[in-house]
């Protein structure tokens, strides 16, 4: 494959910068209308509009001046269409079929992951298109691909940095104006109608500035790659040592971690990045230090055993428990990693130029990554669809009994595919366990519908330790329905959580409140109060006593007293004005509590 240097980037006319800024302003306005629910309000196209408005303008901004107008229009249309289809499928798959009528949530639960995958697809594909346009042929030289991809990466990184710096500078300016009682800038910064176009335009301008200064980008890239290349010997030594240790320790300890596949794939990704940082576009040759070249050749062999072990680990989990969405994502990553693993081994054993076969491997892996990610974001290889089909197949062939099957997975965790499968199981026409499965499916379908943020977990008696032991929870205190995001201790929302519980009448009204402190969990002590309506709510918490065993021991001993407020509150329009008393010190941490207890003991002695 040719590795001739990329041609020089032509001078960018000034009107290109104005056009890019205008695209940024339009993009910001569209994003404002989208999030303000003033446009694209149909749930089916809401996510599609977000992806198209957030990512497609990047193609137009970057392509201006680098692609012919006809090519730019065609490519921008293809990108916008692809993003629209990805977004519509993302919304469609989340349809709540069990609701009557069926509804589509405003935003998909996997929106962040969908945006991330879409950005990766767009970055790789746009790099390939720009490289082909620069070399004026369908398949550009690897040197051009390398230069374009790294240029785009640095452009995006610095544009994000510039946009964030501008935002912070604007807020600093607003704070300075507030010092002299001028608040117009603060109010302006709170307005999405101003902020969204401003930041989008700033991002577009930053892309333009980095595009017209290729020498600066090239210098930054060279420095970054040289620094990264010297990490390769360290990574090779550590990962090679790890593989060597596995031959003595065995794989059992690795399986016990339950995240072996992710860790091994991360190691493969690190090696691929560092190998390419050292090899660059293949023209470095003897200019690279001998130790780095040696480590690069050794490192090219390491992804193969790492990928093989990761595939074996994933295979064991699938054989035992079938496919799930997470395992589908892992399998997709393994497929791409396999391109690198086998290709880099061939590059390592090749006796020609130094790792010359890395170039075709990288290009093949780039096309494979695009194909795999597009499949994951479409019905073709939708992780939830495959996971549901796998679990239903296990039920049908008797690999899992009807009593042990996870029906709630179908109802709450596998989108419309799981709901459709659950409704089909209810009909009692699926496999030899159809009758039993139909009964379970009917029962699960009859359970209250899931609502985001509301949990159906019921607290078990052993999770709450009462102090004193003779104390009993009020009969009105609910043991289920607590929200995970409400700040309550994990013992109310998780089967693994445990709490110490104290009944204390904080407000001296003759009715006890509940003080809960989590055991072996990072959760602040909280006070739960019963309202006149009978509803229990979180009324207070103490971050100062977070994970403070001494505080809990004092409560258990009863070595404390309740103190009345030192000052009465001012109430305006039915709401109290909080007054902090500066003359009365308060315990601000567990260490201060320990010091206070020791001082009290010293005074007694």
N, C-alpha and C positions, 0 to 999 in steps of 0.2 A: 504494500500500500504506500503511495507517495507520502512523504513527510516534509514537503517543501515549505518554507516559511510563509506565513500568511501575508497577503499583500497589504500595503499601507492603507489605512482608513482615510478616505477623501475628506477634504475640508467640508464642514457642515455649514450651510448658509444660515444667516441670522433669522430668516423668516421661519426656518424649521423650529427654532426655539419658541417663537410666538405660537406656532401651531401646537406644539407640545403643551405649552402652558394652557392654551384654550381647551385642549382635550382633558387636561387635569381638572379645570374648572367645571366642565360639563360632567365629568365623572363624579366630582364631589357633590354637585347639585343632585344628580340622580341617586346617589347614596343617601343624601339627606331626605329626599322624597320617599325613598324606600323605607328607611327606618322611622320616618314620621307617619307612615301609613297613609301617604298622600298619592302613592302610585304603586302599581304592581301588588294590589291588595289581595288578589286571588291566591289562596294558599298553595295551589298547585304550581304557580309560577313565581312565588315569593323567593324561594331559594334559587331558582334558575336566574331570576333577575339579579340577585346578590352576586352570584358567581360571575355572571356576564359583566355587570357593572364594576366589580372589584378587580377582575383579572384581564378581561379583554382589552381595556384601554392600554394596558402595559404593552401589548403587542403593537398597537398603533403608535404609541409614543416611541418605543424602541425601534420600530421599523421605519419611521419617517427618516428619510435621508439615507437609509441603508437598503431599502427595497424599492423596486420600481413601483410607481403608483398602482398599476394594475395588479401586480403581485401582492402589494400591501393590502389592497381592497379584498382580493380573493382570500388571502391568508387570514385577515381579520374576520371575514365572514365565516370561514371554517371554524376558527377558534370560538367565536360567539355562539355558533350553532352547537358545537360540541359541549360547551359549558352549559348552554340552555338545556340540552338533553340530559346531561348529568344532574343538573339541579332538579329537573322535573321528575326524574326517576327517584332522586333522594327524597322528594316530598311524597311521591306516590307510594313508595315502599313503607312509609310511616303511617299510612291511612289506618285509623282506628276502626276496623271492621266490626268490632263488637259493640260500638256505639250505634244508637238508632236516632237519627240517620248517621251513617259513617262520616267521620270528620277527618280533616287533615290538619295536623298541628302547624302553627305558624312557622316554626323553625324545626328542622330535624334534630334529633338528639345527637347525631354524629356529625353535626355541621362543621366543627373544627377539623375533624379528620378528613371530611370531604374536601374542604378548602385546601388543606395541606397536600393531599394527593393531587388535587387539580393543579396546584401551583407547581408541583414537581413535574407533572406531565407537560405543562405549558413551558416550563424552563427548558426541559430537554428538547422538546419539539421546536421551540423558537430558536434555540441554539443551532439545531440542525438546519433549519430554514435559512437563517442568516449566514451560516457558513457556506451553504450551497449557492446563495445569491452572491456572496463575495468572490467565490471562485468561479462563478458563472458556469456551474455544472451540477448535475443532480447529486453526485457524491463528492463532497469537497475533500481536500487533503486533510489528514489528521491534524497537521499543524494548525490549519485554519479552525477546525473544530475546537481544538484545545484553546486557542486564543480567544475565540468568540465566547465559549462557555465560561472561562475564567473572567473575561471582561464583564459579562452579564452578572455573574455572581458578585463581583466587587461593586458594580454599579448598584445592585439591589441593596447590598449591605450598607454602602455609604448613603444611599438615598433614604433608607430607613433611619439611619443615624441623624442625617440632616433634618428630616421631618420631626423626629423626636426633639432635637435640640431647638428647633424653631418653636415648637409647642411650649417647651420649658421657658424659653426666652419671653414668649408672649405672656405667660403666667407671671414671670418675674416682673415684667413691666406693669401688669395689672396690679400686682401687690405694691409696687412703688407708688402708683397713682392713688391707691387706697390710703396710703400714709397721709396724703394731703386731701383726703375726703373727696376724691374724684373717682367715681365707680363705674364710668361708662365702659372702660375696657374690660372690667370684670364681668359686667353684664353681657358684653359682646362675646367673651370667651365661653360663657354659659350657653350661648345660642348655637345649636347645631346647624342652623341655616348659614352661619358665618364660618364655624369651625370646620365643617366637612369640606366645603369648596377650598378653603385656605390650605388645609393639610394636603388635599389631593393635588392642588396646584403646586405646592412646595415639593411634593414627591416627583411630579413631572419635571419641574425645573432642575431638581437634583439629578435626575436621569439625563437630562440634556447636558448639564455641566460636565458630568463624568464622560459623556459620549464625545464631547468636543475636546477633551484633554486625554487622548489615548496614551500619551507618554507617561502621565502620572499614574494611570491605572496599571500600565505595564510595569512601572517601577514598584508599585505596591505589591503586585502579583509576584514579581521575582523575589522580593524580600520575604514574603509570606511562604512561598514554596521552599526556599532555601532553609528557613527556620523549621518548617514541617519535616523536611527530608532528614534532618538530624534527629528527629524523634523516631525514625524508622529502626535504627539499631536497638533502641530501648524496647520498642514494641515487639520486635523480632525476638529479642532475648526473653522477654516476659512470656509471650504467647508460646514460643517454642518450649520454654521451661514448663509451662502449664501442660502442654501436650505430653512432654516427657514424664511428668509426674503422674499423669493418668494411667500410664502403663504399670505403675506400681500401686496406686491407690484404688484403681478400678473405677467404675462409673456409678456405683451406688450412691456415693456422696454427692455426685453431680445431679442425679435424679432427685435426691431429697430436697434440693433447692426449689423445685417446681417452677423455675424460670430458666432452666438450662438452655433451652432453644433461643430465647431472647439474648442471653449473655453471649452465646457462641456466635450468633448472627451479628451482634455489635462488634465482636472481635474481628469478624470477617470484614465488616464495613471499615473499621479502623485501618486494617492492613491495606485494603484497596485504596483508601485515600492517601495513605503515606507512601505506598509504592508509586502512585501517580505523581505525588509531590516530588519524589526523587527523579522519576523517569521523564516527567513533563511531556514535551512533544516528541521525544525520541532523538532530538538533536544535541542533547547535552554531552553524551559520550564520555570522553576522558576528563571533562571538566568536573564531573562528579567525583567526590572523594572515593578512594578504593573501598574503604570500609562500608560506605553507603551502598555502593554498587553490589558488593558481596551480600550485604543484608537484604537488599532488594531481591536478589535472585533466590535467597533462602526463603524470604517472606512470600514469594510467589507460590511456594509449595504448601505453605501453612493453611490457606483457605480450604484446601480439599479435605483434610481430616476434620477441620472444624465444621465444615458443611455436612460431612458424612455423619458425624456424631449428632449434630443438631437434627438431621433428618431421621436418624435412628430414634432419638428421644421423642420427636413428634410422632413417629410411627407407633411407638409404644402407647402413647396417650390415645391416639386415634383408635388403635386396636382394642383398647380397654373401654373407652368411653365414647367413641364416635367423634364426628366432626362438630366443632363449635365455631362461632365467628372468629374468635381469637386464633384458633388453629388454622383457619382458612388464611388469615392474614400472614401467619407464620409460614405456611406452605408457599404462599406467593413470594414472600421474601426469600425463601430457600430456592425457589425456581430461578430468581435473578442471581442469587449468590452462586448457584451452580454454573452459570455462564462464566463468572469470574474464576471460580475454583478450577474447573477443567481447562479453561483457556490459559490461565496463568501458569499452570503446571507445564503446558506445552511451551509457553514462552520461556520458562525457567530452564528447560532441558534443551532448548534450541541452541545450536552452536553458531548461529549466524551473528548478526549485530546484537548489541546488548538489549535484551528483552524486546526485540523488534516486533514480536507477535502481540504485544500488549495493545497496540493500536486497533487492530481488527476486533480483538476481544472487547475492548471498551465500547466500540461502536455497536457491536452486536448486543452487548448488555444494555446499551441505551435504548435501542429499539425494543428489546425484550421488556424493559421496565415500563415503557409507554404502553405496550400491549397488555401487560399484566395489570397495571393500574386502571386502564380503561375497562378491562373485563371486570375488575372488582367493583367499579362504580356503575356498572350496567347490570341488567338482569342476567347476562351471560354467566357471570361468576359471582353473583351477589352472595356475600358470606352468610347472610341469614337464610337465604333460600337453600343453599347447600347444606347448612347446619340442620335445618328443619327436615329436609329430605333424608339426611343421614340418621337422625334420631328416630324418625318414623320407621325407617327401614330396620333399625335395630329392634324396635318394638314388634314389627311384623314377623321377623325371623326368630323371635324369642331370645335375643341376646340380652334383653332387659325385660323384667316382668311388668305386667300392667300395673301392679301395686307400687313398684319402685320407680316407674317412669315419672319424669319431671314435667307435669302438665303445665305448671305455672311458667316454665320456660317458654312454652308455646304462647301463653297468654300475654306475658309482660315483657319478654326479652327478645323476641324474634320477629317483631314488626308484623306486617300484614300476612307474611308467609306462615308464621306460627298460628295466628288467629284463624286463618283459613284451614290449616291442618287440624286445629282443635275442633272446629265446627264439623269437619269431616269425620273425626273420631267419634263425635257425639252420635253420628248416624249408625254406628255399630256395624260397619261393613268393611273394616280394615283388619285383615289377618286373623289368625286363630284365637287371639286374645281380644277380639273385637267387642264382645259383650262386656267384659270387665273394664276395658279401656273406655267404652262408652259411658259407663257409670261414673268413672273418675272424671272424664271430660265434662259431663253434665254438672257434676258438683263444682268443679273449678269455674265453669262458666257462670254458675249461679252466685259465686262470691262477688262482693262489692268490687266495682271497677277500680283499677289502679289510678291514682292521681299523683303526678310528680310531686315529690317532697313529702308525701304522706306514706307512712310505712304501716304494714299490717302486722308487724311483729307484736307478740304478746309476751310480757315479762314473766319469766319463770320464778317460782318462790325462792329458789336458792340464789338468785342473783342479787337480792336485797338483804343486807345484814342490818337488822334493827338494833338500835341502841337507845335505852337498855333493851335487853333481850325480850323483856315482857311487853315492850311497846308493840302496837299494831298500827298498820297503815289505816287511815280513814277509809271507810267503806266507799266514799265518793271518789277516791283517787283512781284514775283510769290506768290500767296496766297495758294498754295498747293504743295505737293511733298516734303516737308521738312522731313528730317530724325530725328527720335526721339533721336538717339545717336550722333547727330552732335553738340550738345551744344547750340542749339538755344533755346529761351524761350518757355515755354509750350503753349503760345498763338498761335504758328504756327503749333502745332501738336495735340492740345487737345481742345475739345469743352468747357472745363471748364476754360481754361487759358485766362488771360487778360493782356494787356501790355500798358504802356505809350510809345509813339513813338515821337522821335524828329528828325527833319531833320537838319543836321549839316555838313558843308563842312570842314571836318577835314584836308584834304590835300591841300586845297586852289587851286583846279583845276577847280573851277567853277561849280562842280557837287556835289550835296548833298549826303552824306552817311546817313545811318539810324542808330540811337541809340535807342535800345529797352531796357526797364526796366520792368521786370515782376511785376505784382500787386499781392500781397499776395501769393507769391510762392518763393521757395528757388532756385533762378536762378540768376546768375550774369548778370549785364548789359552788352550788347554786341553791337558791331558795325558791320553792314552789308554793304558791298561794292560791287558796280557793276563793273565787269571786262570789258575790252574792247570788249570781245565777247558777252556781254550782260547778263552773268550769275552772279547772286548775291551769294556771299559767306560770311562766317563769317571771319572777318579780325582782330577783337580785342575783348577783354573782360576785365572787372575789377572786380576781386574777392574782392578787398578792399571795394568796394561799394555794396557788396551783402546785400540785404534787408536793405537798408539805406534810410529811408523816407526823411531825410534832403537833401540828394543828389538829389533826384527826385524833391523836392520842389524848390531847387535852379535852376534846369534846367527849371522848369515850369515858374519861374519868369524871366528867362533869365539873372540872376545875375552871369554871368561867362564870360570869354573871352578865345579865342583860343590862345595858345602859340606855337610859332615855336620851333622846336627842338633846344636845346642849342649847340649841336655838330653835325657836319656832319658825315655820316657813312663811314666806310671803306668797299669797295666792292671788293671781290676776286672771280674770276671765275663766275661773275654774281650774287653772293650771298653776302648779307651784313653781316658784323661782328658786333655782338651786343656788344655795349660798354655801361656799366652802369655808369652814372655820380654820383660820390660819394659826390660832393660838393653841389649838389642841392637836398634838402630834398623833399620827395613826400609824399602825404597822403596815409597811409597804411591801414586805417580802417575807419569805420563810426565814431568811437569815436574821432579819430584824426581830421576828418572833423569838427565835432561839436566843438572841442577845438579851431581849427583854426578860425571858424566863430565867436566864443565868443571873442577870442583875437582881431579879427579885429573890432568887435563892441566896445570893451573896448578902443582901440586906437582912434576910432572916438570920443568917449565920452570924 
